[in-house]
Amino acid sequence: MFVEYRGAKSLKGNLLFFESVEGVGYGEKVTVRYGGRELYGRVAALGTGVTLIEMLGETHGIGVEDLRVRFSGEPFKIGVDLSMLGRAFDAFGDPVDGMGPCLAKRRVDIAGSAYNPANRLHPKEMIATGISVIDGLNTLIKGQKLPVFALSGVSTDELVAQIVRQIGSSSKKSAVVFAAIGIKHENADYLIKNIMAGGEYADTVLFMNMADEPSVNSLLLARSALTVAEYLAFEEGYDVVAVLYDMSNYCDALREVSAKREEIPSRKGYPGYMYSDLASIYERAGVLKGREGSLTQIPVLTMPDDDITHPIADLTGYITEGQIVLDRALHQSGVYPPINVLPSLSRLMNKGIDKVHQREANQLYSAYAKAKRAQMLASIVGEEEVSDIDRKYLEFAERFEREFVSQGAYEKREPAETMRIGWRLLSMLPASELTRLKPEDIAEHIDGAEEQNGAS
């Protein structure tokens, strides 16, 4: 027997202020009925006299009179099952691909469960993306959280689709969960089309949330997607990569909901608890003792006004283990993917690669940093006035961006090929400049690459 309550006080957008009901819990799923309409909702806050309910759906035309609420007595849950692979869902876990219902093995709370830090294992295995700048210089490690700091107007959709298509663990059981948060319909169409073109769609789960949906749906979708990712990783033994795009839309939704709640804003109008809210999402990743699978996260956020110090990027950088930074100048010069090597970083990179890879990556980074300084000097005094060594670095920078950084949107490079390109580029420089390599590295990799450069 279901009990429905009346007692709505006011409705602001998707926030329903309701008289307090005894026994109601935070995060509890509710059903709101008005006339012939029925919407889901969840308890967002509990007060002495008022219960705040976030309504998950279009509230236009709903009035507070004759509105009825039914409390479920349990948190918001979605169904999880292996049959979700190769399917697309909305924020509630309902299929949106027209392929019929998906039978759920069981229903799981979207809030997830806290990971005991003592049960976490140190990430130590590389995950190949097929993108040289990431695999070679900012290697992604299984169980890591490595965000992408994107820019508006730069080829972010293409990069996200390529990552979802190409990324994979060495494990036979690997999967990708892609959560599109608050994106436009044309972007969604592009992403779905390009992700499905990769041939690995059968091992991918899509969660789609459009920009014209209520803001609270964006907050819900990120957690729904991670709930499925956790199920695949820690119960079915899959190595899962969760790609969350765009986390800036998530934070904007959080700010909008906070404003409707009339909470005191913090930096740039975002709520003061945004750090802990983001942490509740990003920390749902890792490798756990006694579990075969793993969960790796790649959150993608668009930096407002290209500002890396903006609260969204700033807080994300605090919580995660590095960042991949896109660059507008590289994009304008025709380089794809336009990843800026110098501010990009993977803090766990050395946990999953060998010493030779580490030394090559350090040498490439050092050489490119010197090359950028040489470019700055040449722009001031003229290229003809710089030293012979600086001219070598100028040539290195041009070839590094054209041959190492730049690659096709459908080009998947193996890690060994990425390293071969790196050695070939380093062979352009005098041995006296290769201070981060050992003599055996130069003898084994550089001398042969010099002959290839001479032949070409």
Summary of the structure (lengths in Angstrom):
residues: 456
radius of gyration: 24.9
end to end distance: 79.6
largest distance: 86.5
contacts: 1519
relative contact order: 0.12
helix: 40%
strand: 26%
